[in-house]
Amino acid sequence: MAETWTVLKVLRWTADYFREKGIESGRRDAEVLLADTLGLDRVGLYLHFDRPLSADELAAYRRLVARRAQREPLQYILGETEFWSLPLRVTPEVLIPRADTEVLVEEALKKVTGAVGILDVGTGSGAIAIALAHELPEARVEAVDISPAALVLAEENSGRNGVTERIHFRRADLYQLQGGPYDLVVANPPYIPATDMDELMPEVRDHEPHLALRGGDADGLAAYRTLATAAASLLVPGGWLLVEVGIGQAEAVQRLFAEAGLDDCYLRDDYAGIPRVVGGRKS
Ligand SMILES: C[S@@+](CC[C@H](N)C(=O)[O-])C[C@H]1O[C@@H](n2cnc3c(N)ncnc32)[C@H](O)[C@@H]1O
């Protein structure tokens, strides 16, 4: 007689298997993937621990488990994530938006209100631009990226969140930015130094786009050098440049901003206490 695989048995087996593969959040990931396969939420799984899986359900679930075992991020497997409590589709063409980046949105919302003009540099999935357009109904947002595939996805995400009318997506190279002047320029640019790329977790190194990760120059700070210099022409007087930075980069970027003549340069920590956002204002 064929073995019966119940919800609980499948979860236990998968959690062990993921642990062997070095995935720390094994049980949780197993629950998320099984819930997705069965069209339940995670609480629903707990209410149906004894439910047997059909052969088709088991086959579909196994396909997802095999992908996760290759260290593919859950968000790419599900094709979905949340940023600023807004639903976003994500594919391997774009960086998975991180909770840390919400700190950049929080800072931006302290700096501007009303009918302002905003530029989001390196928009990726559109996360920052969409969150700002959502919170600032009178703002006009321009969102640029070098990746055409990212721009297509970002525009789709803006439609899904009802802000397409107020975001203009266009292809542009951050090293040759034109336009504005804007009241606010935000950016979460690629910032990982090339020499650190091999150290990244397999989920990041082997699955997220290197175009979104690897920063230029030996220290990874090339984008910040360019943005600090470009701020003079991109911003209105009194306008703010706000950027996300990697661990250990904040003070160097703050110095770059000050050397480029920006005023009131400051750092903001993320919720883990790591300096994560650098801001500066055009005088
Ligand atoms: C770290 S990701 C940030 C994505 C998104 N803003 C977020 O916070 O989740 C950096 C983005 O910059 C884009 N990018 C890389 N090089 C670029 C360049 N030279 N000009 C414009 N965008 C660039 C990448 O395609 C990627 O979408």
Ligand as a Chemical Component Dictionary entry (heavy atoms), coordinates in Angstrom:
data_LIG
# 
_chem_comp.id                   LIG 
_chem_comp.type                 NON-POLYMER 
_chem_comp.pdbx_formal_charge   0 
_chem_comp.three_letter_code    LIG 
# 
loop_
_chem_comp_atom.comp_id 
_chem_comp_atom.atom_id 
_chem_comp_atom.alt_atom_id 
_chem_comp_atom.type_symbol 
_chem_comp_atom.charge 
_chem_comp_atom.model_Cartn_x 
_chem_comp_atom.model_Cartn_y 
_chem_comp_atom.model_Cartn_z 
_chem_comp_atom.pdbx_ordinal 
LIG C1  C1  C 0  19.968 47.410 -4.828  1  
LIG S1  S1  S 1  18.848 47.384 -6.204  2  
LIG C2  C2  C 0  17.525 48.376 -5.545  3  
LIG C3  C3  C 0  16.164 48.029 -6.088  4  
LIG C4  C4  C 0  15.009 48.736 -5.361  5  
LIG N1  N1  N 0  15.162 50.181 -5.422  6  
LIG C5  C5  C 0  14.935 48.300 -3.922  7  
LIG O1  O1  O 0  15.293 49.088 -3.044  8  
LIG O2  O2  O -1 14.500 47.174 -3.658  9  
LIG C6  C6  C 0  19.693 48.466 -7.335  10 
LIG C7  C7  C 0  18.992 48.746 -8.646  11 
LIG O3  O3  O 0  19.838 49.606 -9.419  12 
LIG C8  C8  C 0  19.798 49.215 -10.768 13 
LIG N2  N2  N 0  21.036 49.655 -11.431 14 
LIG C9  C9  C 0  22.253 49.045 -11.451 15 
LIG N3  N3  N 0  23.134 49.776 -12.155 16 
LIG C10 C10 C 0  22.463 50.861 -12.591 17 
LIG C11 C11 C 0  22.834 51.998 -13.381 18 
LIG N4  N4  N 0  24.082 52.151 -13.853 19 
LIG N5  N5  N 0  21.903 52.918 -13.626 20 
LIG C12 C12 C 0  20.635 52.783 -13.155 21 
LIG N6  N6  N 0  20.219 51.737 -12.417 22 
LIG C13 C13 C 0  21.125 50.797 -12.126 23 
LIG C14 C14 C 0  19.637 47.708 -10.740 24 
LIG O4  O4  O 0  19.088 47.235 -11.946 25 
LIG C15 C15 C 0  18.725 47.530 -9.522  26 
LIG O5  O5  O 0  17.376 47.516 -9.906  27 
# 
loop_
_chem_comp_bond.comp_id 
_chem_comp_bond.atom_id_1 
_chem_comp_bond.atom_id_2 
_chem_comp_bond.value_order 
_chem_comp_bond.pdbx_ordinal 
LIG C1  S1  SING 1  
LIG S1  C2  SING 2  
LIG S1  C6  SING 3  
LIG C2  C3  SING 4  
LIG C3  C4  SING 5  
LIG C4  N1  SING 6  
LIG C4  C5  SING 7  
LIG C5  O1  DOUB 8  
LIG C5  O2  SING 9  
LIG C6  C7  SING 10 
LIG C7  O3  SING 11 
LIG C7  C15 SING 12 
LIG O3  C8  SING 13 
LIG C8  N2  SING 14 
LIG C8  C14 SING 15 
LIG N2  C9  SING 16 
LIG N2  C13 SING 17 
LIG C9  N3  DOUB 18 
LIG N3  C10 SING 19 
LIG C10 C11 SING 20 
LIG C10 C13 DOUB 21 
LIG C11 N4  SING 22 
LIG C11 N5  DOUB 23 
LIG N5  C12 SING 24 
LIG C12 N6  DOUB 25 
LIG N6  C13 SING 26 
LIG C14 O4  SING 27 
LIG C14 C15 SING 28 
LIG C15 O5  SING 29 
# 
